[in-house]
Amino acid sequence: MENKLAEMITNEHKGMLEFSCTEAAVLDEAVKEAPVFYKLLGEARFRLVRNNKFELVFVHLTEDWMRHAKINLKEINFTDGIDIKVSWNEAENFLSVKGKHDAEYTTVKAVQMDN
């Protein structure tokens, strides 16, 4: 899944990915860290990972700044998998997650830190 998702990122300045995730490693709290995708494109780096705190973290890094957004998966009904949306443009980034049976996404705007 990791490589297929990374291939879908074709524009470093603006884009969106929407996909479902049922990867056992991503949804297993016993696994310390589980990468979802990593992409180096032009001067930008994109990374989506489930960290050791069971948070899904979206990172977009350029020469000038880093943006990151995170959502605690323990607050999502992830039993049957999750639906994920990530979006980015020159002004802002967003991460949205919902459980397969949930109607609404939980959405967070990325925090930007200038380099």
N, C-alpha and C positions, 0 to 999 in steps of 0.2 A: 504494500500500500504506500509506503514512504516514497519510493521513487515515482510512482504514477502520479501522486499528488504534486510532488515537486515539479514534474514536467508540465503541469497545468499552469504554473506561474510563468508568464511570458512577458510581463511588463513590470519593471521595477518601480514605476511611479504611480500606477493605479491598477486595481484589480480586485477580484473577489473569488473565493473558493467556497463551495457549499457541498458537503459530503456527509455520509454516514460512517460511523466507526463502531465496529464490533470486535476490534482487535483485542484478544485476551490480555495481552501485556498492558495495554493502555487502561483497561478496566479492572485490573487486578491490583489491589492495594499492597499485596506482598511483593510486587515487583517495584524496585526502588525508583527507576526512571524508565520511561518508555517514549522514544522519539516517534512522532507522527510524520513530520517531514522536515527537511532542511534544503534550502535552495540558495545558491550564490548566483546572482544575476546582475551583471554590470557592476555597479559599486554598492549594491544592496545585498543584504543577507536576510533571509526569512527562515524562521524556525518555529515549529509548533511541537511542544513536548509536554508529557505529563510528568511532573516532577515528584520528588520524594515526599512532598506534603499532600499529594493527591490533588494537585491543582493543574489545570490545563493552562499552559503559558504560551502566548503568541508573542514573538519578538521580531521586530523589523529594525535592522541596523543599517545606517549609512555612515559616510565619513563625518557628517555634521551632527547626527543625533541618533539616539536609540529610543524606540517606543516599545513598551511591553504592556500586555494586558493579561490578567489571569482570573480564572474562575475555579472555585473549589468544587470538585466533582462530587464531594460528599453531600452537597446541597442539591444535586441533580439525581433523578431516578435513572440510574445508568444500567439497571439490571439487564435489559434487552439491547443495550447499545445506546449511542448518543448521535445526535445530529449536530454538526458543527458548521458555522459560517465564520470566515475571516475576510476582512476587507481592509483595503488600504488606499490612500491617495496622498497627495502632497501635503494635505492639511491634517489628516487624522487617520487612525486605525481603530478597528473594532473586532472584538471576539464575541461570538454568540454561541450558546450551547443549550440544548434541550434533550431530555430523555425521549426515547422513541414514542412514548404514550403521552407526553406532555403537549399541551396546546401552544404554550408560549415559550419563546427563547429567553434565557437570561443573557443579557448583553452588557458588556463593559467597554468603555472607551479606553484606549491605551494611554498610558502616561508617557510623556516625552521628556527625555533628559538630553540636553545638548552636550556635545563633546567639547 
